[in-house]
Amino acid sequence: MRLLLDEMYPVTLAQQLHRRGHDVSAVVGRPELRALPDADVFAAAQAEGRAVVTENIADFSGIADAADQRGVVHFGLVLIDPVKYPRGQLRTIGRLVTEIDRLLTQHPGDHATGRRHWL
């Protein structure tokens, strides 16, 4: 599974996951993706064969649901609970690295499944 981290996540999260052997990109590290509407971020992720990692559950779930209803195959979502992983705490990045690494290790070949993974 390849990932695109939504704009609320730092590029250091992608870098740490990359060091563990995963193909992860971050919106904040890519000027062409910064400040795009969510639908455009989702479309960019799909064009690259990536699932979107986000805590913006309502918006991205709606976009993915609309794709499902149209019969459009997509690479899914990794939905992060912002209460469980608060951005303001120092330990959050380390915890996310551990949990996303675990998810990617368990689902190395998830391609275009349209699945929603919850963390």
C-alpha positions as CSV (number, residue, x, y, z in Angstrom):
1,M,0.0,0.0,0.0
2,R,1.3,3.5,-0.9
3,L,0.2,6.5,1.1
4,L,-0.4,10.2,0.8
5,L,-0.4,12.1,4.1
6,D,-3.0,14.9,4.2
7,E,-1.8,18.4,5.0
8,M,-2.2,18.1,8.8
9,Y,0.7,15.7,9.0
10,P,4.4,16.8,8.8
11,V,6.8,15.6,6.2
12,T,8.9,14.0,9.0
13,L,6.1,11.4,9.4
14,A,6.5,10.4,5.7
15,Q,10.3,10.4,6.1
16,Q,10.2,8.1,9.1
17,L,7.9,5.7,7.3
18,H,10.1,5.8,4.2
19,R,13.1,4.8,6.4
20,R,11.1,1.7,7.4
21,G,10.7,0.8,3.7
22,H,7.3,2.3,2.9
23,D,6.3,4.5,-0.1
24,V,4.7,7.5,1.7
25,S,4.4,11.0,0.4
26,A,3.2,14.1,2.3
27,V,1.1,17.0,1.0
28,V,3.2,19.5,3.0
29,G,6.3,18.3,1.2
30,R,4.8,18.8,-2.2
31,P,4.1,22.5,-3.2
32,E,1.8,21.5,-6.0
33,L,-0.6,19.8,-3.5
34,R,-0.6,22.3,-0.7
35,A,-3.9,24.1,-0.1
36,L,-5.8,22.1,-2.7
37,P,-9.4,21.2,-2.0
38,D,-9.9,17.8,-0.5
39,A,-11.3,16.4,-3.7
40,D,-8.2,17.4,-5.6
41,V,-5.9,15.8,-3.0
42,F,-8.0,12.6,-3.3
43,A,-7.7,12.8,-7.1
44,A,-3.9,13.3,-6.9
45,A,-3.6,10.3,-4.5
46,Q,-5.6,8.1,-6.9
47,A,-3.5,9.2,-9.9
48,E,-0.4,8.0,-8.0
49,G,-2.0,4.8,-6.6
50,R,-2.1,6.0,-3.0
51,A,-4.5,5.8,-0.1
52,V,-5.0,9.2,1.7
53,V,-4.1,9.3,5.4
54,T,-6.2,11.9,7.1
55,E,-8.1,12.9,10.2
56,N,-10.6,14.8,8.0
57,I,-12.9,11.9,8.2
58,A,-16.2,13.5,7.2
59,D,-14.9,15.2,4.0
60,F,-12.7,12.3,2.7
61,S,-15.2,9.6,3.6
62,G,-17.8,11.6,1.6
63,I,-15.5,11.8,-1.4
64,A,-14.6,8.1,-1.2
65,D,-18.3,7.2,-0.8
66,A,-19.2,9.2,-3.9
67,A,-16.5,7.4,-5.8
68,D,-17.9,4.1,-4.6
69,Q,-21.4,5.0,-5.7
70,R,-20.1,5.9,-9.2
71,G,-18.3,2.6,-9.4
72,V,-14.9,4.3,-9.5
73,V,-12.1,2.1,-8.2
74,H,-9.9,3.9,-5.7
75,F,-7.0,3.2,-3.3
76,G,-8.9,3.9,-0.1
77,L,-8.4,5.9,3.1
78,V,-6.5,5.6,6.3
79,L,-8.6,7.4,8.8
80,I,-7.0,8.8,12.0
81,D,-8.9,9.4,15.1
82,P,-7.8,12.9,16.2
83,V,-8.7,12.2,19.8
84,K,-6.6,9.1,19.9
85,Y,-3.7,10.8,18.0
86,P,-3.8,14.5,19.0
87,R,-1.5,16.7,16.8
88,G,-0.4,18.8,19.7
89,Q,1.3,16.1,21.7
90,L,5.0,15.2,21.1
91,R,4.4,11.5,21.3
92,T,1.8,11.5,18.5
93,I,4.2,11.3,15.6
94,G,6.1,8.3,17.1
95,R,2.8,6.6,17.8
96,L,1.6,7.2,14.3
97,V,4.8,5.9,12.8
98,T,4.4,2.7,14.8
99,E,0.7,2.2,13.9
100,I,1.0,3.1,10.2
101,D,4.1,0.9,9.9
102,R,2.1,-1.9,11.4
103,L,-0.8,-1.3,9.0
104,L,1.5,-1.2,5.9
105,T,3.3,-4.3,7.0
106,Q,-0.1,-6.1,7.4
107,H,-1.4,-4.9,4.1
108,P,1.6,-4.6,1.8
109,G,-0.4,-5.4,-1.4
110,D,-3.6,-3.5,-0.9
111,H,-4.1,-1.9,-4.2
112,A,-7.3,-0.2,-5.4
113,T,-9.5,-1.9,-2.8
114,G,-11.4,1.2,-1.7
115,R,-11.0,0.1,1.9
116,R,-11.1,2.4,4.9
117,H,-8.6,1.6,7.5
118,W,-9.1,3.1,11.0
119,L,-6.4,4.1,13.4
